[in-house]
Amino acid sequence: MRAGWSDADVDQFTRAVAVAAHGEEYKSRANASATRKKMAEDKPATGRPALISLLIDGARVVPAALDWLSIPATAAQSEAAPRTRARPWPKPLDAAAYYGPLGKIARGMEPYVEAEGAALLINLVITAGIALGREPYVHTGAQKQRANLYAVVVGETGDGKSDSSSPIAALLADVDAGDKPVTWDGMSTGEGLLWQDRDERRETRTDKKTGVREEIIADDGVSDKRLLAIETEFARVMAVMYREGNTLSPVLRQ
């Protein structure tokens, strides 16, 4: 409801989630209008926790459904939980964060794009790290920490501030092919991600006429393994991770 849904939409969604989680008790308790009335009277309304408790697999299905619908946690959290003040917006990055060439590039781009400065700098750092490849590293104990990083940029929907990937794509368009990473989007499975970074595959085949066995290249593989994966809607990636048997999450963590 805090996401702006009508009572009818909420009831329909509740029924759909209940069917997916094999729940039956919701039929006698699902009532969006009653919940909305409680909220209007500033009374506790535990819609989400109640729905989770009513369904056999509610603890998994309800959060997955909310992620799929891109409903933020703050819009679905229990009204019974203690109310807290909204967190203040983070302070701007200190000038020291803009150290070096990447900082100068970020500062130079800021006046001409809608993206928030910190998000722009973060994506520049990630892009540069991927472009450097696997050779540079620093030691932390016995581990080699390389320059490839991950980040999720979160911002208000529709204000343009969260779109910090488009300026990076525009910047890369003017970079020579050998100096920039391969960009890709559309993550849905671990196997699909590994395919973008696969090695050369050879096979031994026998000539049916001569009987001679020879080794051939069955798949050239990917020679440039500097893969920059960009997903503009991270909620979609989270949704596919919830699918049974999906291997994207463990592959990303490796």
Backbone torsions as a table, in degrees:
resi	resn	phi	psi	omega
1	MET	NA	-36.4	178.7
2	ARG	-68.4	-13.6	176.1
3	ALA	-87.7	0.7	175.5
4	GLY	94.9	16.0	-179.2
5	TRP	-78.2	153.6	174.3
6	SER	-81.4	165.6	178.3
7	ASP	-59.0	-41.3	-178.9
8	ALA	-63.3	-41.2	179.0
9	ASP	-65.0	-40.9	179.6
10	VAL	-63.1	-44.7	179.5
11	ASP	-63.1	-40.9	179.9
12	GLN	-65.9	-41.4	178.3
13	PHE	-63.6	-42.2	179.1
14	THR	-59.5	-43.0	179.5
15	ARG	-64.4	-42.2	-179.1
16	ALA	-63.0	-43.7	179.3
17	VAL	-65.1	-39.5	-179.6
18	ALA	-62.9	-40.7	178.0
19	VAL	-63.4	-42.0	-179.8
20	ALA	-65.1	-31.2	-177.6
21	ALA	-100.8	9.8	176.4
22	HIS	60.1	42.9	179.3
23	GLY	-100.8	150.4	-179.4
24	GLU	-123.4	-31.7	-173.1
25	GLU	-66.0	-19.1	-178.3
26	TYR	-59.9	-25.5	-176.2
27	LYS	-59.4	-32.5	-177.3
28	SER	-97.1	-6.1	-174.5
29	ARG	-123.0	-20.6	-178.3
30	ALA	-66.1	115.3	-178.4
31	ASN	-154.9	92.4	-175.2
32	ALA	-65.6	-36.4	-177.3
33	SER	-64.0	-37.3	178.1
34	ALA	-65.9	-40.0	178.3
35	THR	-64.7	-42.6	-180.0
36	ARG	-62.9	-37.0	179.2
37	LYS	-64.2	-42.3	178.1
38	LYS	-60.7	-42.6	-179.3
39	MET	-63.9	-39.8	179.8
40	ALA	-65.3	-30.7	179.6
41	GLU	-91.2	8.1	179.1
42	ASP	60.4	36.6	176.7
43	LYS	-102.0	156.7	178.3
44	PRO	-58.9	134.5	177.5
45	ALA	-135.5	101.9	-172.6
46	THR	-98.2	54.4	-176.5
47	GLY	-59.2	-52.4	-175.9
48	ARG	-67.2	-49.9	178.0
49	PRO	-60.0	-36.3	180.0
50	ALA	-66.3	-41.8	179.4
51	LEU	-63.3	-41.5	178.7
52	ILE	-61.8	-42.4	-177.3
53	SER	-70.8	-26.4	-177.7
54	LEU	-78.4	-23.2	-173.4
55	LEU	-99.5	146.5	-178.2
56	ILE	-60.7	-44.0	-178.7
57	ASP	-116.5	35.4	-173.7
58	GLY	-62.5	-36.3	-176.9
59	ALA	-62.2	-25.8	178.4
60	ARG	-96.9	-42.0	-172.4
61	VAL	-71.7	-44.6	-175.4
62	VAL	-63.2	-51.1	177.3
63	PRO	-59.9	-37.5	179.4
64	ALA	-63.6	-41.0	179.3
65	ALA	-65.2	-40.8	179.5
66	LEU	-65.1	-40.4	176.8
67	ASP	-63.2	-42.5	-179.0
68	TRP	-62.3	-34.9	-179.7
69	LEU	-86.3	0.4	-179.8
70	SER	59.0	34.2	175.9
71	ILE	-88.9	119.1	-178.1
72	PRO	-64.0	152.8	-178.4
73	ALA	-59.1	-35.0	-178.6
74	THR	-66.5	-23.6	179.9
75	ALA	-84.1	-12.7	-175.7
76	ALA	-121.0	1.0	-174.9
77	GLN	-70.0	159.4	-176.7
78	SER	-67.4	134.2	176.6
79	GLU	-72.7	-16.8	-179.6
80	ALA	-73.9	-20.1	179.7
81	ALA	-69.8	150.1	-179.4
82	PRO	-58.9	135.6	179.1
83	ARG	-75.7	138.1	179.0
84	THR	-125.3	156.3	177.7
85	ARG	-69.5	146.8	178.0
86	ALA	-62.5	138.7	179.5
87	ARG	-67.8	137.6	178.2
88	PRO	-66.8	151.0	177.3
89	TRP	-62.7	136.5	-178.4
90	PRO	-56.5	146.6	178.3
91	LYS	-68.3	152.5	177.5
92	PRO	-57.1	150.8	179.1
93	LEU	-60.3	144.8	175.7
94	ASP	-64.8	152.9	-179.2
95	ALA	-57.7	-28.3	-179.2
96	ALA	-63.6	-24.4	-179.5
97	ALA	-67.6	-22.9	-177.4
98	TYR	-94.6	30.8	-178.2
99	TYR	-69.5	141.7	170.7
100	GLY	81.9	-172.4	-175.8
101	PRO	-59.6	-40.0	-178.6
102	LEU	-64.9	-38.5	176.9
103	GLY	-63.8	-39.5	179.2
104	LYS	-66.3	-39.1	179.1
105	ILE	-64.8	-44.2	-179.6
106	ALA	-61.8	-45.7	179.2
107	ARG	-62.0	-37.5	-179.0
108	GLY	-70.0	-29.3	-178.0
109	MET	-85.9	-28.4	-173.0
110	GLU	-49.9	-45.1	-176.7
111	PRO	-67.0	-14.6	-172.4
112	TYR	-110.3	1.5	-179.7
113	VAL	-131.1	160.7	178.9
114	GLU	-82.9	-20.7	-174.6
115	ALA	-58.2	144.0	177.0
116	GLU	-67.9	141.9	-172.8
117	GLY	-57.3	-43.8	-178.4
118	ALA	-64.5	-42.2	179.1
119	ALA	-63.9	-39.5	178.9
120	LEU	-62.9	-45.1	179.8
121	LEU	-63.9	-43.5	179.7
122	ILE	-58.4	-45.8	-178.9
123	ASN	-68.7	-31.6	174.8
124	LEU	-65.2	-43.0	179.2
125	VAL	-62.5	-43.3	179.4
126	ILE	-64.5	-44.8	-179.6
127	THR	-61.9	-44.0	179.2
128	ALA	-64.3	-39.5	179.5
129	GLY	-62.5	-41.9	177.5
130	ILE	-66.9	-39.7	-179.5
131	ALA	-63.3	-31.5	-179.8
132	LEU	-68.7	-24.1	178.3
133	GLY	84.4	-163.9	-172.8
134	ARG	-93.3	-2.3	-175.6
135	GLU	-75.1	-51.4	-178.8
136	PRO	-68.5	140.1	176.8
137	TYR	-161.2	163.9	171.5
138	VAL	-127.6	151.9	179.9
139	HIS	-89.8	133.5	166.8
140	THR	-124.6	97.7	-171.1
141	GLY	70.4	-128.4	179.8
142	ALA	-93.3	-3.7	-176.0
143	GLN	-92.6	142.8	172.8
144	LYS	-94.1	118.4	179.0
145	GLN	-101.5	114.1	-177.6
146	ARG	-93.6	-177.7	-169.9
147	ALA	-87.8	-1.2	179.5
148	ASN	-77.6	125.8	-174.7
149	LEU	-127.6	165.7	175.2
150	TYR	-124.5	149.1	175.9
151	ALA	-156.7	150.0	172.5
152	VAL	-122.0	121.7	179.7
153	VAL	-97.5	123.1	-176.5
154	VAL	-115.6	131.4	179.2
155	GLY	-154.2	172.9	177.8
156	GLU	-64.0	140.1	-179.6
157	THR	-75.1	133.7	171.3
158	GLY	88.4	-4.2	-178.0
159	ASP	-97.3	-2.4	177.8
160	GLY	84.1	-17.7	-176.7
161	LYS	-67.2	-29.0	-176.5
162	SER	-84.8	-8.1	-179.8
163	ASP	-84.8	78.7	-179.6
164	SER	-103.0	6.3	178.9
165	SER	-94.3	-32.0	-179.9
166	SER	-60.0	-43.5	177.3
167	PRO	-62.2	-33.2	178.4
168	ILE	-67.1	-43.1	178.8
169	ALA	-61.4	-40.7	178.8
170	ALA	-65.4	-38.0	178.8
171	LEU	-66.3	-42.9	-178.5
172	LEU	-66.8	-25.5	-178.8
173	ALA	-60.7	-25.5	-178.6
174	ASP	-98.7	6.7	-179.5
175	VAL	-97.9	140.5	178.7
176	ASP	-58.9	145.5	-174.7
177	ALA	-55.8	-38.4	-177.5
178	GLY	-73.5	-13.5	-176.3
179	ASP	-104.6	-2.7	-177.8
180	LYS	-122.5	152.6	179.8
181	PRO	-74.4	166.0	175.2
182	VAL	-82.2	124.8	179.6
183	THR	-95.6	147.9	-176.1
184	TRP	-157.8	144.2	172.4
185	ASP	-136.3	170.8	-179.4
186	GLY	103.9	30.0	179.0
187	MET	-64.0	126.2	177.4
188	SER	-139.5	-29.5	178.7
189	THR	-140.3	157.0	175.6
190	GLY	-63.7	-36.7	179.9
191	GLU	-64.6	-38.6	178.4
192	GLY	-65.5	-37.5	178.0
193	LEU	-67.4	-44.0	179.4
194	LEU	-64.3	-31.3	179.6
195	TRP	-63.5	-31.7	179.5
196	GLN	-71.1	-12.4	-174.6
197	ASP	-129.6	24.8	-171.5
198	ARG	-73.5	155.7	176.9
199	ASP	-87.9	167.3	174.2
200	GLU	-63.3	139.8	179.4
201	ARG	-121.1	127.0	179.8
202	ARG	-111.5	149.4	177.5
203	GLU	-134.3	151.2	174.6
204	THR	-102.2	121.7	-179.0
205	ARG	-122.7	152.2	-179.0
206	THR	-109.7	127.4	176.9
207	ASP	-68.5	122.4	-175.9
208	LYS	-65.6	-26.7	-179.0
209	LYS	-84.8	-45.1	-175.2
210	THR	-97.5	-19.1	-176.9
211	GLY	77.2	4.2	-179.2
212	VAL	-77.6	132.9	178.0
213	ARG	-96.9	134.2	179.1
214	GLU	-142.3	151.9	179.5
215	GLU	-93.2	129.2	178.7
216	ILE	-124.4	162.1	175.4
217	ILE	-89.6	109.6	-179.1
218	ALA	-80.6	-29.6	-180.0
219	ASP	-148.7	124.2	-178.9
220	ASP	-65.7	-20.0	-178.0
221	GLY	72.0	-165.8	179.9
222	VAL	-116.3	116.7	-176.7
223	SER	-76.5	-39.6	179.8
224	ASP	-95.8	106.8	-175.1
225	LYS	-95.1	15.3	177.2
226	ARG	-84.5	81.3	-175.0
227	LEU	-94.4	123.0	176.0
228	LEU	-107.3	101.8	-179.4
229	ALA	-88.6	124.3	-178.5
230	ILE	-122.0	122.2	176.8
231	GLU	-122.0	113.9	-177.1
232	THR	-77.9	-17.6	177.2
233	GLU	-124.2	90.2	-175.7
234	PHE	-67.7	-24.3	177.9
235	ALA	-60.0	-34.3	178.5
236	ARG	-65.9	-39.9	178.0
237	VAL	-64.2	-43.0	178.2
238	MET	-61.9	-37.5	-178.5
239	ALA	-64.6	-43.2	-177.8
240	VAL	-70.4	-25.5	178.0
241	MET	-65.6	-25.6	-179.3
242	TYR	-76.0	-14.2	-178.4
243	ARG	-66.0	138.2	-177.4
244	GLU	-61.1	129.6	179.0
245	GLY	84.0	-2.5	-179.5
246	ASN	-68.8	134.9	-174.2
247	THR	-107.9	9.1	-175.2
248	LEU	-63.2	-44.5	-177.1
249	SER	-60.9	-51.0	179.3
250	PRO	-64.2	-33.9	178.6
251	VAL	-66.4	-40.4	178.4
252	LEU	-63.8	-33.6	-177.2
253	ARG	-79.8	-15.2	-177.5
254	GLN	-71.3	NA	NA
